[in-house]
Amino acid sequence: MGSAFRLARLVAVVVSVGFSYGGFIGIFRSGDTAGQKALGCGLLVGLLLLHLYNCVRAADGRRPTAWQWTLALQAVLTGAGLHLFASTWYGNTGFLAAAVLLLIRPAALAWAGFAVIVLAQFLSGLEVRPTVWDAAYLAVGHTAFVGLALYGVARFADLVRDMERTRTALADAEVTRERLAFAQLLNERVGTSIEEVVRHGDAVRESSDPPAVRERLSASLATEDDGDLLVYGSGELVNCLIKHELLDELKLFLHPVVVGKGKRLFADGIDTTAWCLAGTHTFSGGAVVLDYRPAQPPAA
């Protein structure tokens, strides 16, 4: 994935840590003992780490390994914090709400789970807030808001990933379109002749009479327009043409790279001494074009 997706994932992490910061502040400002505060901070750290594992999406978009167990553990930590620290834990339930929306399938079941978490926060809020409206504010203004915000940034990262994939697919499609256009043009100009070559291919390959092969191929490759017929690559075809003395020119591109292995350029039985170097051209990058011509012109 590209830098845009990595940046989107970083935003998801920063937003998650930002929401947890408010939870830590609530714990430290509470009237609980030092031991209770340490326990609350430990629960919140574990909750944050589980949320990052469950909800900061991978590049392939798949749910994390063993997500059922990590989601269950996240639910246990959320429930423990809600029970032990009801007066300060209300925003932290949003982490679980976001994880449920991102991990549970189908979507209807995920939204049902989201509603259950918001309801649980509302019922817990009734124990520590004087009015129903205050409890509803904790459930909606904190749990639901945090859950939807974390869900939103995670889905935004998914959107960035999909856009990058679409851009790559469009570029590949454009390359394919250009290749098809070139293939169509090539077929229009020499396609009929190539069909003739393929039709007579076995006879050409098995023939031991180079002049007869050359005459047959020349008839097969006859086109309305005069010009050169070029072959790029295709080692087997080139070796066959060399064997039957059907090449007028051979250009070899020599790159300054040591591979150490690979296919041989010339097959067994090819007489490489029948060619002489007619010219060279060196490019700025170090590549050299070697232009070879037959030592004796092919038989007409």
Salt bridges, closest charged atoms under 4 A:
ASP60 OD2 - ARG62 NE 2.75
ASP158 OD2 - ARG57 NE 2.98
ASP158 OD2 - ARG155 NH1 2.86
ASP158 OD1 - ARG161 NH1 3.26
ASP162 OD1 - ARG161 NH2 3.22
GLU174 OE2 - ARG177 NH2 2.67
GLU196 OE2 - ARG199 NH1 2.66
ASP202 OD1 - ARG205 NH2 2.99
ASP248 OD1 - ARG214 NH2 3.32
GLU249 OE2 - LYS251 NZ 3.10
GLU249 OE2 - ARG293 NH2 3.26
ASP268 OD1 - ARG264 NH1 2.73
ASP291 OD2 - LYS251 NZ 3.53
ASP291 OD2 - ARG293 NH2 3.23
